[in-house]
Amino acid sequence: MDDCTADIGTFCDSVTCGSARDERRAWVREAVARITADYTRSADTHLIKLDLPLFPDISLYLKDESTHPTGSLKHRLARSLFLYGLCNGHIGPDTAIVESSSGSTAVSEAYFARLLGLRFVAVVPRGTARRKLDQITHYGGETREVPSGEIYDAAARLAQELGGHYMDQFTFAERATDWRGNNNIAESLFSQMAKEAHPVPDWVVMSAGTGGTSATIGRYIRYQFELTGRTRLCVADPENSVFYESYCARDPDITGDGQSRIEGIGRPRVEASFQPSVIDRMMKVPDSASIATIYWLERVLGRKCGGSTGTNVFAALALMTEMRDASKAGSLVTMICDSGERYLETCYNPEWVGEQGLNPAPYAEILTGLSGI
């Protein structure tokens, strides 16, 4: 029998390694506890009923995600991504966190990184709203601006250089969130609808950035079919995004050259988190319509909403018009993704709107005609 021998010094000391593992496990346990405590301190987001006089039998509800601690829907995603990274062993006490983000996800991830005492760097497209960049640094994060088409590779490269973890929201958004429930956004909105006149919405309308939220909602609708009944999911897409074209052609390889003017949604490539099979319908919403809709919403709500909310609401109003024309009663739910205060330099700046070649005026007339407001 051959005797295989080696210098005992070449082997890992199991006691030493075990001690290091125990320390890391203790840190991860504490990190998860901090995130859970932060979540427990947060109330659920409000569901706002919008009464529109020209739709007496159809109710529109806006789930106001701007009230999260970091001011946007992406707070939910950032929390899920951190828990996913922690529980998969990718994040430890000395791990630098890197993300490719147009702003809101990075703001929320910077918040959680600070909560855990970790370095955070956001790789953002050039031209990202200054207020978003300021919010990232407010939470202790750093920013690196690169051309929009380079954010993925630049973020992955930076994470490797730092020996850190690339969160990669565009890949992991749809798998980091528990779509079966656990108070995710879908479970929350359906439970909030329970006492309404039409408790089972005909449509949930959501725009896509990573595609993670639409995947969560679409899966939940199918998983809880006895609860969700007739509900269908419509995803609204802005200009300079390929999600709509990919959905219609069933081609995941379609790419585009432009950058979405509606920050936070729309992508020049089909992201891994985008799940067309759980979507019932898609709409392409002109950017001018999205801008006109947030101006209209400011009159209706008395406050500013981000451009993606305009995309959502315009698509919802189009669906409501179809329902009214078919003499159907019912309800729809969509999202206020974030506050318009982040976009004072862009969506709410007439000079920027003009420079982008956008003309909200015709759509403003359409909105007044549709809603009576």
C-alpha positions as CSV (number, residue, x, y, z in Angstrom):
1,M,0.0,0.0,0.0
2,D,1.4,3.4,-1.0
3,D,1.9,5.8,1.9
4,C,1.0,9.4,0.9
5,T,2.7,11.9,3.2
6,A,3.0,15.7,3.3
7,D,4.4,18.4,5.5
8,I,1.8,19.1,8.2
9,G,2.6,22.8,7.8
10,T,0.9,22.8,4.4
11,F,-2.4,22.0,5.9
12,C,-4.9,24.5,7.3
13,D,-5.1,24.5,11.1
14,S,-8.8,23.6,11.6
15,V,-9.0,25.2,15.0
16,T,-7.7,28.5,13.6
17,C,-9.9,28.4,10.5
18,G,-12.9,27.3,12.6
19,S,-12.4,30.3,14.9
20,A,-12.3,32.7,11.9
21,R,-15.4,31.1,10.5
22,D,-17.2,31.5,13.8
23,E,-16.2,35.2,13.9
24,R,-17.6,35.7,10.4
25,R,-20.8,33.8,11.2
26,A,-21.3,35.9,14.3
27,W,-20.8,39.1,12.2
28,V,-23.3,37.9,9.5
29,R,-25.8,37.0,12.3
30,E,-25.5,40.5,13.7
31,A,-25.7,42.0,10.2
32,V,-29.0,40.2,9.4
33,A,-30.3,41.2,12.8
34,R,-29.6,44.9,12.1
35,I,-31.3,44.7,8.8
36,T,-34.3,42.9,10.3
37,A,-34.5,45.5,13.1
38,D,-34.4,48.3,10.6
39,Y,-37.3,46.6,8.7
40,T,-39.3,46.1,11.9
41,R,-39.0,49.9,12.6
42,S,-40.4,50.7,9.2
43,A,-44.2,50.9,8.6
44,D,-45.7,49.5,5.4
45,T,-46.1,52.0,2.5
46,H,-49.5,53.7,2.0
47,L,-52.0,52.7,-0.7
48,I,-53.5,55.9,-2.1
49,K,-56.9,55.8,-3.8
50,L,-57.2,58.3,-6.7
51,D,-60.8,59.4,-7.3
52,L,-61.2,60.3,-11.0
53,P,-64.7,61.8,-11.9
54,L,-64.7,60.3,-15.4
55,F,-64.1,56.8,-14.1
56,P,-66.9,56.4,-11.5
57,D,-66.9,52.6,-11.6
58,I,-63.1,52.1,-11.8
59,S,-60.7,52.8,-9.0
60,L,-57.0,53.6,-9.3
61,Y,-54.6,53.0,-6.4
62,L,-51.0,54.2,-6.1
63,K,-48.7,52.3,-3.7
64,D,-46.5,55.0,-2.4
65,E,-43.0,53.5,-2.3
66,S,-41.4,57.0,-1.9
67,T,-42.1,56.8,1.9
68,H,-39.3,54.2,2.5
69,P,-36.4,55.5,4.6
70,T,-34.3,56.0,1.4
71,G,-37.3,57.4,-0.6
72,S,-37.9,54.8,-3.3
73,L,-39.1,51.4,-4.3
74,K,-35.5,50.3,-4.5
75,H,-35.3,50.2,-0.7
76,R,-37.0,46.9,-0.8
77,L,-34.6,45.6,-3.5
78,A,-31.5,46.8,-1.6
79,R,-32.6,45.1,1.6
80,S,-33.2,41.8,-0.3
81,L,-29.9,42.0,-2.1
82,F,-28.0,42.6,1.1
83,L,-29.7,39.7,2.8
84,Y,-29.1,37.5,-0.3
85,G,-25.4,38.4,-0.3
86,L,-25.0,37.8,3.5
87,C,-26.8,34.5,3.6
88,N,-24.9,33.2,0.5
89,G,-21.6,34.0,2.2
90,H,-20.6,36.8,-0.3
91,I,-20.6,39.6,2.3
92,G,-18.4,39.7,5.4
93,P,-17.2,42.4,7.8
94,D,-14.5,43.7,5.5
95,T,-16.3,43.4,2.1
96,A,-16.5,46.4,-0.1
97,I,-19.9,46.6,-1.9
98,V,-20.0,47.7,-5.5
99,E,-23.1,48.3,-7.6
100,S,-24.0,49.4,-11.1
101,S,-27.0,51.8,-10.7
102,S,-28.6,54.8,-12.2
103,G,-29.2,56.2,-8.7
104,S,-32.1,54.9,-6.6
105,T,-30.8,51.4,-6.0
106,A,-27.4,52.9,-5.1
107,V,-29.0,55.3,-2.6
108,S,-30.7,52.5,-0.9
109,E,-27.7,50.2,-0.9
110,A,-25.5,53.0,0.5
111,Y,-28.0,53.2,3.4
112,F,-27.7,49.5,4.2
113,A,-23.9,49.5,3.7
114,R,-23.6,52.3,6.3
115,L,-25.9,50.3,8.6
116,L,-23.4,47.5,8.5
117,G,-20.3,49.6,8.5
118,L,-19.2,48.6,5.0
119,R,-17.6,50.6,2.2
120,F,-20.0,51.2,-0.8
121,V,-19.1,52.4,-4.3
122,A,-21.8,53.0,-7.0
123,V,-20.8,53.0,-10.6
124,V,-23.4,55.3,-12.3
125,P,-24.1,56.5,-15.8
126,R,-22.9,60.0,-16.7
127,G,-25.7,62.4,-16.4
128,T,-27.4,60.8,-13.4
129,A,-29.3,63.4,-11.4
130,R,-27.1,65.3,-9.1
131,R,-29.6,65.0,-6.2
132,K,-29.3,61.2,-6.4
133,L,-25.5,61.4,-6.3
134,D,-25.7,63.7,-3.3
135,Q,-27.9,61.2,-1.6
136,I,-25.5,58.3,-2.2
137,T,-22.7,60.4,-0.6
138,H,-25.0,61.4,2.2
139,Y,-25.2,57.8,3.3
140,G,-21.4,57.5,3.1
141,G,-21.2,56.0,-0.4
142,E,-18.8,56.8,-3.2
143,T,-19.7,57.3,-6.9
144,R,-17.8,56.6,-10.1
145,E,-19.4,58.0,-13.3
146,V,-18.8,56.2,-16.6
147,P,-20.6,56.1,-20.0
148,S,-23.9,54.3,-19.6
149,G,-22.9,51.3,-21.7
150,E,-19.9,50.6,-19.5
151,I,-21.5,50.4,-16.0
152,Y,-21.7,46.6,-15.9
153,D,-18.1,45.9,-16.8
154,A,-16.8,48.8,-14.8
155,A,-18.6,47.7,-11.6
156,A,-17.5,44.1,-11.9
157,R,-13.9,45.2,-12.6
158,L,-13.9,47.5,-9.6
159,A,-15.3,44.9,-7.3
160,Q,-12.5,42.5,-8.3
161,E,-9.9,45.2,-7.8
162,L,-11.2,45.9,-4.3
163,G,-11.6,42.2,-3.4
164,G,-15.3,43.1,-2.8
165,H,-18.7,42.0,-3.8
166,Y,-20.6,43.2,-7.0
167,M,-24.2,43.2,-6.0
168,D,-25.3,43.1,-9.7
169,Q,-29.0,44.1,-9.2
170,F,-29.7,43.5,-12.9
171,T,-29.0,39.8,-12.5
172,F,-30.0,39.1,-8.9
173,A,-33.1,41.3,-8.4
174,E,-35.6,38.6,-9.4
175,R,-34.0,35.8,-7.3
176,A,-33.1,37.8,-4.1
177,T,-36.7,38.7,-3.3
178,D,-39.0,36.0,-1.9
179,W,-41.9,36.1,-4.4
180,R,-44.1,33.7,-2.4
181,G,-44.8,36.3,0.3
182,N,-42.8,37.4,3.4
183,N,-44.5,40.8,3.1
184,N,-43.0,41.5,-0.4
185,I,-44.6,44.3,-2.4
186,A,-47.1,42.0,-4.0
187,E,-48.4,40.5,-0.8
188,S,-48.5,43.9,0.7
189,L,-50.6,45.5,-2.0
190,F,-53.1,42.6,-2.2
191,S,-53.6,42.7,1.6
192,Q,-54.1,46.4,1.5
193,M,-56.8,46.0,-1.2
194,A,-58.8,43.5,0.9
195,K,-61.5,46.0,2.2
196,E,-61.9,48.0,-1.1
197,A,-65.0,47.9,-3.3
198,H,-63.1,45.9,-5.9
199,P,-60.5,44.1,-3.7
200,V,-59.1,42.0,-6.5
201,P,-57.5,44.4,-9.0
202,D,-58.0,43.8,-12.7
203,W,-54.4,45.0,-13.4
204,V,-51.2,45.7,-11.5
205,V,-49.1,48.1,-13.6
206,M,-45.3,48.3,-13.1
207,S,-42.4,49.7,-15.1
208,A,-39.2,47.7,-15.4
209,G,-35.7,48.7,-14.5
210,T,-34.1,45.4,-13.5
211,G,-37.3,43.6,-14.0
212,G,-37.2,42.2,-10.4
213,T,-40.3,43.9,-9.1
214,S,-42.4,42.8,-12.1
215,A,-41.1,39.3,-11.7
216,T,-42.1,39.3,-8.0
217,I,-45.6,40.6,-8.8
218,G,-46.1,38.2,-11.7
219,R,-45.0,35.2,-9.8
220,Y,-47.1,36.1,-6.8
221,I,-50.2,36.5,-8.9
222,R,-49.7,32.9,-10.2
223,Y,-48.7,31.5,-6.8
224,Q,-51.7,33.0,-5.0
225,F,-54.2,32.6,-7.8
226,E,-57.1,31.9,-5.4
227,L,-56.4,35.3,-3.8
228,T,-55.4,37.2,-7.0
229,G,-58.2,35.8,-9.2
230,R,-58.5,37.7,-12.4
231,T,-55.5,40.0,-11.8
232,R,-53.1,40.5,-14.7
233,L,-49.7,42.2,-14.9
234,C,-49.0,45.0,-17.3
235,V,-45.4,46.3,-17.6
236,A,-44.9,49.8,-19.0
237,D,-41.7,50.6,-20.9
238,P,-40.2,54.0,-21.7
239,E,-38.4,55.1,-24.9
240,N,-34.8,54.0,-25.4
241,S,-35.5,50.7,-23.7
242,V,-35.7,47.2,-25.3
243,F,-37.9,45.4,-22.9
244,Y,-41.0,46.0,-24.9
245,E,-39.5,45.0,-28.2
246,S,-38.0,41.9,-26.6
247,Y,-41.3,40.9,-25.1
248,C,-43.2,41.3,-28.4
249,A,-40.5,39.4,-30.4
250,R,-39.7,36.9,-27.7
251,D,-36.1,37.7,-28.3
252,P,-33.9,38.2,-25.2
253,D,-30.9,39.2,-27.3
254,I,-32.3,42.6,-28.6
255,T,-30.1,45.5,-27.7
256,G,-30.3,49.3,-28.1
257,D,-27.9,52.2,-28.2
258,G,-29.7,54.9,-26.2
259,Q,-30.1,55.6,-22.5
260,S,-33.5,55.9,-21.0
261,R,-34.5,59.5,-20.1
262,I,-36.8,58.2,-17.4
263,E,-34.3,57.4,-14.7
264,G,-34.5,54.0,-13.0
265,I,-36.5,52.2,-15.7
266,G,-35.8,51.1,-19.2
267,R,-32.6,49.3,-20.3
268,P,-30.6,49.1,-23.5
269,R,-30.3,45.3,-23.1
270,V,-32.6,42.6,-21.7
271,E,-31.5,42.1,-18.1
272,A,-31.3,38.7,-16.6
273,S,-34.0,39.6,-14.0
274,F,-36.6,40.5,-16.6
275,Q,-39.1,37.6,-16.8
276,P,-41.4,38.0,-19.8
277,S,-43.2,34.7,-19.1
278,V,-45.0,36.2,-16.0
279,I,-46.1,39.3,-17.8
280,D,-49.6,39.5,-19.4
281,R,-49.2,42.6,-21.4
282,M,-46.6,45.4,-22.1
283,M,-47.1,49.0,-23.2
284,K,-44.6,51.4,-24.7
285,V,-45.2,54.9,-23.1
286,P,-43.7,58.0,-24.8
287,D,-41.4,59.9,-22.6
288,S,-43.4,63.1,-23.2
289,A,-46.4,61.3,-21.8
290,S,-44.5,60.3,-18.7
291,I,-43.5,63.9,-18.1
292,A,-47.0,65.2,-18.7
293,T,-48.4,62.7,-16.3
294,I,-46.1,63.7,-13.4
295,Y,-47.2,67.3,-13.9
296,W,-50.8,66.2,-13.9
297,L,-50.2,64.1,-10.8
298,E,-48.7,67.1,-9.0
299,R,-52.1,68.8,-9.5
300,V,-54.0,65.8,-8.3
301,L,-51.8,64.8,-5.3
302,G,-50.3,68.1,-4.4
303,R,-46.7,66.8,-4.6
304,K,-44.1,65.8,-7.1
305,C,-43.4,62.2,-8.3
306,G,-40.5,60.8,-10.3
307,G,-40.7,60.2,-14.0
308,S,-41.2,56.4,-13.7
309,T,-44.4,57.0,-11.8
310,G,-45.6,59.0,-14.8
311,T,-44.9,56.0,-17.0
312,N,-46.8,53.7,-14.6
313,V,-49.8,56.0,-14.3
314,F,-50.1,56.8,-18.0
315,A,-50.3,53.1,-18.8
316,A,-52.8,52.6,-16.0
317,L,-55.0,55.3,-17.3
318,A,-54.9,53.7,-20.8
319,L,-56.1,50.4,-19.3
320,M,-58.8,52.2,-17.4
321,T,-60.0,53.8,-20.6
322,E,-60.2,50.4,-22.2
323,M,-62.2,49.1,-19.2
324,R,-64.6,52.0,-19.3
325,D,-65.1,51.6,-23.1
326,A,-66.0,48.0,-22.4
327,S,-68.4,49.0,-19.6
328,K,-66.3,47.1,-17.0
329,A,-66.1,48.1,-13.4
330,G,-63.0,47.2,-11.3
331,S,-59.7,48.5,-9.9
332,L,-56.0,48.9,-10.9
333,V,-52.9,49.3,-8.7
334,T,-49.6,50.9,-9.7
335,M,-46.6,52.5,-8.0
336,I,-45.2,55.8,-6.9
337,C,-41.6,54.7,-7.3
338,D,-39.9,57.7,-5.8
339,S,-40.3,61.4,-5.1
340,G,-40.0,64.1,-7.8
341,E,-37.6,66.1,-5.6
342,R,-34.8,64.0,-7.0
343,Y,-35.6,65.2,-10.6
344,L,-35.8,69.0,-10.2
345,E,-32.8,69.3,-12.6
346,T,-34.3,67.0,-15.2
347,C,-38.0,66.1,-15.4
348,Y,-39.2,69.3,-13.6
349,N,-36.7,71.6,-15.4
350,P,-38.3,73.1,-18.6
351,E,-34.8,73.6,-20.1
352,W,-33.9,70.0,-19.8
353,V,-37.3,68.8,-21.1
354,G,-36.8,71.1,-24.2
355,E,-33.2,69.9,-24.7
356,Q,-34.4,66.3,-24.8
357,G,-36.9,67.2,-27.5
358,L,-39.9,66.3,-25.3
359,N,-43.3,68.0,-25.7
360,P,-45.6,67.2,-22.8
361,A,-48.4,69.6,-23.9
362,P,-50.4,67.3,-26.2
363,Y,-50.4,64.6,-23.6
364,A,-51.4,67.1,-20.9
365,E,-54.6,67.7,-23.0
366,I,-55.2,63.9,-23.3
367,L,-54.8,63.5,-19.5
368,T,-57.3,66.3,-18.8
369,G,-59.7,64.8,-21.3
370,L,-59.3,61.3,-19.8
371,S,-59.6,62.2,-16.2
372,G,-61.6,65.4,-16.1
373,I,-58.9,67.0,-14.0
